[in-house]
Amino acid sequence: MPIERVYTVPLSKVKSVPRQKRAPRAIRYIKEFLAQHMKADEENIKLDPSISEKVWERSIKKIPSKIKLKVTKQDDGSVIAVLAGE
């Protein structure tokens, strides 16, 4: 039976890196966050393209301060994340 949860991922820690590296680092941080909270390997985490679009919406420098995700863990251990508003 799949497990479904809603997480608000704080991206304030990512704002401490240089401005030109923020958006790529935010995507990596989201995967790390989900791996820790869903107890899964980072290789098994799939992010919906809408998450990437939301992070990159205002360019590489101005990432959102937090992002709300709906996360589903399948029986085989894979994790699928989509934006919570969709």
N, C-alpha and C positions, 0 to 999 in steps of 0.2 A: 504494500500500500504506500503510495507516494506521500511524502511529507511536504506540506506547503506552509511557508512563513512569509511575513512581510518585514523587511528590515529597512531602517533609515541609516544609510552609510554616511558617517561624517567625513568630509574631505578636507577638514581644516589642517590636518597634519601635512597634507600634500602641498599646501600653500607655503611651506617653509623651503621648498626646493626652488631653484632658479625659474624665473617666469617662462623661459623658452622650453622647459621640460615638464610643465605641470600637467597637461592633458594626457600624455602617454603614461606618466607616473600615476595619475589618478586611475586609469584603467587597470594598471598592475595592482594598485592598492585595493581596488574593488575585488579583484580575484583573490588576493590574500585574505581580505576580510571574510569573504564567503567560504574560503577553504577552512578558516579557523572556526567559524560559527556553524557551518553545516557538517564539519568533520569529514571533509573530502579532500582528495588530491587536486592540485591546481590544474592538472592535465584534464580532469573530468569536468571542469566548469566551463559552461558555454554561456556567453553573454549575447543577448539579443542586440542586433545592430542599432536599435533605438537608444540603448544605453550609451553607445559610442557617440551617436548624434547629439544626445543631451549634453554630454561632457564637452564635446567639441563645438557646441552651438555658438559660443561667444569667442572662438579662436583658442589657440594653444595657451594663452596667458590667463584668461579669466574663466576658470572653472567654477561650477556651482559650489556652494559651501556644504551642501548635503544632497543626497539623492535617495529617493525611496524606491525600493525594489521588491518585487514579488518573486520569491525563490521557491523552486520545486526540486526536491531530491527524489530521483527515481529509485526503484528497487535495485537496479544494477549499480548504483553508486554515482551515477552521473547527476550533475546539478545544472538546472536551466534557470537563468535569471532574465526577467523582463521588467520594464518600468511598471510601477504599481498602478499608474493611472490608466493603463491600457487593458 
